[in-house]
Amino acid sequence: MLKHKGTQTIKTPRLILRRFTVSDAQAMFDNWANDERVTRFLTWTPHDTPELTKKLLAVWTEAYDKPDTYNWAMELNGEVIGNISVVRISEQSEFADLGYCMGHEWWNKGIMTETVKAVIDYLFGEIGFNRISISHAVKNPGSGCVAQKCGMTYEGTQRQLYKAVYGEFLDIAHYAILREEWKDTIR
């Protein structure tokens, strides 16, 4: 049985993972929400204005009232550079699917791997999930590298599973880690 605690602050060697505030809107807009390179394989198009980002953050911050909301701002040296969240939960099967994005300036520096590992530790260790997964567009192999570095196992690819906002049908790769596998890595 899951013991929901919601989005709690997590500290890693370089980052603070914390709840968003509406005042994060400008940094989110500037650092990733308006960047087509970041949103290319996501479910939303780049934001046109910081006001749109502010409206989204108002919705996100209101959701923190629910204990099964997991949505972190990734803060590096006092600046919000990305986010990671649980995008789907099954209470019955005790699994969580993660989604994440981060500003292009911080790609390929191990920051997302550090973030995902910390969130995996929290979700297994504190909440009690049995399975945590990541799905990504095959055309975005960096996400697959993050999953592998976090101990996840490749489980297969579904062809043309998802139609991106720009109209392209994308093949989606699936990775997951089980609680028993995670326990083996922390010993």
HUZIZI-V930646 format. One record per helix or strand. SS is the DSSP state (2 for helix, 1 for strand). FROM is the first residue (numbers start at 0). TO is the last residue. Records with the same first field share a line. If there is no record, write none. Layout:
# HUZIZI-V930646
SS = FROM-TO  FROM-TO
This chain:
# HUZIZI-V930646
1 = 9-10  14-17  70-75  78-89  94-101  130-136  152-162  168-177
2 = 21-32  35-38  49-62  103-105  110-126  140-148  178-185
